[in-house]
Amino acid sequence: MNKHTLVTAICEKLEADLVVLKDAARATYEAATNEESKPENEYDTRALEASYLAGAQAKRVGEIEELLYVFKNVEIKNFEKADAIMSTALVELDSDNKRSFVFLMSKGGGIQLHIEQMHIQIITPNSPLGEALLGLKVGDVAVVESAKKLLEYDILAIQ
């Protein structure tokens, strides 16, 4: 897996999300400021609710723009088998005979995408799994404490 291709795919996903969100924010703002949104009585809160929604959407637009900046300017490190896991590592894991791929980044946790027939999830060092992986190497086991049990992830590969 070429991590530059992965980052490009993430940026394309974020840019597509940004277009949709900007359109929704624009429509919500117009609804909040439209002449027809004026309250009909003291209990009519449609315009107020629309303005809150528009504000939240504008905040999310800013968050996505920040993520795009991070991904477009990230310095991707190529890892060897003996290297310790850190930011920009693409890690192949096995947990209970289920393989998964995670991409460790400073921001963007939770983003998921399919590329080259792989399901990849972005995690951050602040997540339980990200914290457990930091500093480990291929062959090590990351242990994550969940509410019900301890989860173990065998580290199969790093790039």
C-alpha positions in Angstrom: 0.0 0.0 0.0 1.4 3.3 -1.0 0.6 5.7 1.9 0.7 8.7 -0.5 -2.2 7.1 -2.4 -3.9 6.6 1.0 -3.5 10.2 2.0 -4.7 11.4 -1.4 -7.8 9.2 -1.0 -8.5 10.7 2.4 -8.1 14.2 1.1 -10.6 13.4 -1.7 -13.1 12.0 0.8 -12.7 15.1 3.0 -13.1 17.5 0.0 -16.3 15.7 -1.1 -17.6 15.8 2.5 -16.8 19.5 2.6 -18.7 20.3 -0.6 -21.9 18.6 0.8 -21.5 20.2 4.2 -21.0 23.7 2.8 -24.1 23.3 0.7 -26.1 22.2 3.7 -24.7 25.0 5.9 -25.6 27.6 3.2 -29.1 26.2 2.9 -29.5 26.2 6.7 -28.2 29.8 7.0 -30.7 30.9 4.3 -33.5 29.2 6.2 -32.5 30.9 9.4 -32.4 34.4 7.8 -35.3 34.0 5.4 -38.2 36.5 5.9 -40.5 33.5 6.3 -38.6 32.3 9.3 -39.6 35.2 11.4 -41.4 33.9 14.6 -45.1 33.8 14.4 -45.4 34.0 18.2 -43.2 33.9 21.3 -43.1 30.0 21.1 -42.0 29.8 17.5 -38.3 28.9 17.6 -37.7 27.7 14.1 -35.4 30.5 13.2 -33.4 30.2 16.4 -33.0 26.4 15.9 -32.0 26.9 12.3 -29.4 29.5 13.4 -28.0 27.0 16.0 -27.8 24.4 13.3 -26.1 26.8 10.8 -23.5 27.6 13.5 -22.8 24.0 14.2 -22.4 23.3 10.5 -20.0 26.2 10.0 -17.9 24.8 12.9 -17.8 21.4 11.2 -16.7 23.0 8.0 -13.8 24.6 9.8 -12.9 21.2 11.4 -12.9 19.5 8.0 -10.8 22.3 6.5 -8.3 21.9 9.3 -8.2 18.1 8.7 -7.5 18.8 5.0 -4.7 21.1 5.9 -3.1 18.4 8.1 -3.4 15.7 5.5 -2.2 17.8 2.7 0.9 18.9 4.6 1.8 15.7 6.5 5.3 14.3 6.2 4.9 10.6 5.7 7.5 8.4 7.3 8.3 5.0 5.7 8.7 2.4 8.4 10.8 -0.7 8.6 9.9 -3.9 10.4 12.1 -3.0 13.4 10.8 0.6 13.7 8.5 1.7 16.6 5.0 2.7 15.7 4.4 6.4 15.6 2.4 9.0 13.6 1.9 8.1 9.9 2.3 4.4 10.5 0.0 2.1 8.6 -0.3 -0.9 10.8 -1.7 -4.3 10.1 -3.3 -6.0 13.1 -4.8 -9.3 14.0 -7.3 -9.7 16.8 -9.0 -13.1 17.2 -8.1 -14.0 13.6 -9.6 -10.9 12.3 -7.2 -8.7 10.3 -7.5 -4.9 10.3 -5.5 -1.9 9.2 -5.1 1.4 11.1 -3.4 4.6 10.0 -2.0 6.5 12.9 -2.4 10.3 12.5 -2.5 13.3 14.9 -6.0 14.2 13.7 -8.9 12.5 11.8 -9.6 9.6 14.1 -12.7 7.7 13.0 -12.4 8.3 9.3 -12.7 5.0 7.4 -12.2 4.1 3.8 -11.7 1.2 1.5 -8.7 1.3 -0.8 -6.9 -1.4 -2.7 -9.4 -4.0 -1.2 -8.5 -3.0 2.4 -10.6 -1.4 5.0 -8.5 1.2 6.8 -9.4 3.3 9.8 -7.6 6.4 11.0 -6.8 6.4 14.7 -5.1 9.0 16.8 -2.6 8.6 19.7 -5.4 9.8 22.0 -7.6 6.8 21.2 -7.2 3.6 23.3 -5.8 1.6 20.4 -3.6 4.4 19.3 -2.2 4.9 22.7 -1.6 1.1 23.1 0.2 0.9 19.7 2.6 3.8 20.2 6.2 2.6 20.5 5.4 -1.0 19.8 7.0 -3.0 16.9 6.1 -5.8 14.6 5.6 -9.0 16.7 4.5 -7.1 19.8 0.9 -7.3 21.2 -1.1 -4.1 21.9 -3.5 -4.6 24.8 -6.6 -2.4 25.0 -8.9 -2.5 28.0 -12.5 -2.4 27.1 -15.6 -2.3 29.4 -16.1 -6.1 29.0 -12.6 -7.6 28.5 -9.1 -7.0 27.4 -8.6 -6.9 23.7 -5.3 -8.0 22.2 -4.0 -6.9 18.9 -1.0 -8.8 17.3 1.1 -6.4 15.2 1.7 -8.1 11.9 3.2 -5.4 9.8 4.0 -1.7 9.7 4.7 0.6 6.8 
